[in-house]
Each structure stands twice: as C-alpha cells, then as structure tokens.
Amino acid sequence: MRVKCVICDKVENIDNESMIAKRLRNRPIHTYMCTECHDRIRDKTNARIESGNFRLYRSRPEKDEW
C-alpha cells in the first residue's frame, strides 16, 4: 500500500497486511506519518517536557448533578 506522510509529503510503501494499513483502510480519518517525522515530534516534545515549559491541558471530568 502506498501512503503519504501528512507533514513532509514523502511517499512510502507499507505492507498491505500491517495494522497501520488496516487502520488507514477502515478509518479514513486516520492519517499516516513517516518514522522520521514521528521521531522528530517525539524528541521535540520530550525536550519541551524536560524544560518545564510544557503543560498538558486536559478537560476535567464533569461531576454529576445528583
């Protein structure tokens, strides 16, 4: 299966029977990111976390009215 990275537009071939290919076929909203882009984002995110300037904003679970 030919896939295109959403960040760098690099075209790659992946195995048709892989889990990534199955997810892309069955759920079109999922997008593909090449390993270089994935690693770069992971490294930069980890560097921001270590610097202390990274805040993860999560929504609070709503309390019951009861």
Short mmCIF file of the C-alpha atoms (twelve columns), coordinates in Angstrom:
data_MODEL
# 
_entry.id   MODEL 
# 
loop_
_atom_site.group_PDB 
_atom_site.id 
_atom_site.type_symbol 
_atom_site.label_atom_id 
_atom_site.label_alt_id 
_atom_site.label_comp_id 
_atom_site.label_asym_id 
_atom_site.label_seq_id 
_atom_site.Cartn_x 
_atom_site.Cartn_y 
_atom_site.Cartn_z 
_atom_site.pdbx_PDB_model_num 
ATOM 1  C CA . MET A 1  0.000   0.000  0.000  1 
ATOM 2  C CA . ARG A 2  1.350   3.429  -0.901 1 
ATOM 3  C CA . VAL A 3  0.956   6.089  1.755  1 
ATOM 4  C CA . LYS A 4  1.924   9.735  2.000  1 
ATOM 5  C CA . CYS A 5  3.184   11.482 5.135  1 
ATOM 6  C CA . VAL A 6  0.915   14.352 6.158  1 
ATOM 7  C CA . ILE A 7  3.833   16.523 7.280  1 
ATOM 8  C CA . CYS A 8  6.632   16.104 4.745  1 
ATOM 9  C CA . ASP A 9  4.637   14.625 1.784  1 
ATOM 10 C CA . LYS A 10 7.068   11.704 1.461  1 
ATOM 11 C CA . VAL A 11 5.530   8.690  -0.282 1 
ATOM 12 C CA . GLU A 12 6.305   5.266  1.206  1 
ATOM 13 C CA . ASN A 13 5.213   1.685  0.702  1 
ATOM 14 C CA . ILE A 14 3.878   -0.277 3.657  1 
ATOM 15 C CA . ASP A 15 2.760   -3.880 3.905  1 
ATOM 16 C CA . ASN A 16 -0.903  -4.382 2.975  1 
ATOM 17 C CA . GLU A 17 -1.398  -6.745 5.913  1 
ATOM 18 C CA . SER A 18 0.066   -4.444 8.590  1 
ATOM 19 C CA . MET A 19 -2.021  -2.860 11.340 1 
ATOM 20 C CA . ILE A 20 -1.256  0.631  10.031 1 
ATOM 21 C CA . ALA A 21 -2.601  -0.266 6.591  1 
ATOM 22 C CA . LYS A 22 -5.720  -1.803 8.121  1 
ATOM 23 C CA . ARG A 23 -6.386  1.334  10.194 1 
ATOM 24 C CA . LEU A 24 -5.944  3.578  7.162  1 
ATOM 25 C CA . ARG A 25 -8.322  1.466  5.072  1 
ATOM 26 C CA . ASN A 26 -11.046 1.065  7.680  1 
ATOM 27 C CA . ARG A 27 -10.913 4.529  9.245  1 
ATOM 28 C CA . PRO A 28 -10.227 7.195  6.629  1 
ATOM 29 C CA . ILE A 29 -9.854  9.923  9.255  1 
ATOM 30 C CA . HIS A 30 -6.594  8.337  10.439 1 
ATOM 31 C CA . THR A 31 -3.529  9.816  8.785  1 
ATOM 32 C CA . TYR A 32 -0.044  8.448  8.139  1 
ATOM 33 C CA . MET A 33 3.155   9.990  9.479  1 
ATOM 34 C CA . CYS A 34 6.581   8.692  8.430  1 
ATOM 35 C CA . THR A 35 9.019   7.477  11.084 1 
ATOM 36 C CA . GLU A 36 11.352  10.471 10.634 1 
ATOM 37 C CA . CYS A 37 8.562   12.975 11.330 1 
ATOM 38 C CA . HIS A 38 7.205   10.867 14.189 1 
ATOM 39 C CA . ASP A 39 10.655  10.654 15.817 1 
ATOM 40 C CA . ARG A 40 11.290  14.372 15.343 1 
ATOM 41 C CA . ILE A 41 7.992   15.319 17.009 1 
ATOM 42 C CA . ARG A 42 8.609   12.846 19.847 1 
ATOM 43 C CA . ASP A 43 12.106  14.235 20.504 1 
ATOM 44 C CA . LYS A 44 10.969  17.869 20.473 1 
ATOM 45 C CA . THR A 45 8.018   17.117 22.756 1 
ATOM 46 C CA . ASN A 46 10.247  15.287 25.235 1 
ATOM 47 C CA . ALA A 47 12.694  18.218 25.193 1 
ATOM 48 C CA . ARG A 48 9.831   20.645 25.996 1 
ATOM 49 C CA . ILE A 49 8.611   18.407 28.823 1 
ATOM 50 C CA . GLU A 50 12.104  18.283 30.331 1 
ATOM 51 C CA . SER A 51 12.497  22.062 30.084 1 
ATOM 52 C CA . GLY A 52 9.425   22.607 32.270 1 
ATOM 53 C CA . ASN A 53 7.643   24.841 29.734 1 
ATOM 54 C CA . PHE A 54 5.164   22.159 28.694 1 
ATOM 55 C CA . ARG A 55 1.667   21.980 30.136 1 
ATOM 56 C CA . LEU A 56 -0.752  19.270 29.171 1 
ATOM 57 C CA . TYR A 57 -4.273  20.676 29.279 1 
ATOM 58 C CA . ARG A 58 -6.887  18.047 29.918 1 
ATOM 59 C CA . SER A 59 -10.558 18.636 30.389 1 
ATOM 60 C CA . ARG A 60 -11.966 17.926 33.806 1 
ATOM 61 C CA . PRO A 61 -14.487 15.152 34.117 1 
ATOM 62 C CA . GLU A 62 -17.878 16.661 34.710 1 
ATOM 63 C CA . LYS A 63 -19.451 15.957 38.094 1 
ATOM 64 C CA . ASP A 64 -22.889 14.506 38.383 1 
ATOM 65 C CA . GLU A 65 -25.706 16.880 39.264 1 
ATOM 66 C CA . TRP A 66 -27.028 14.374 41.797 1 
# 
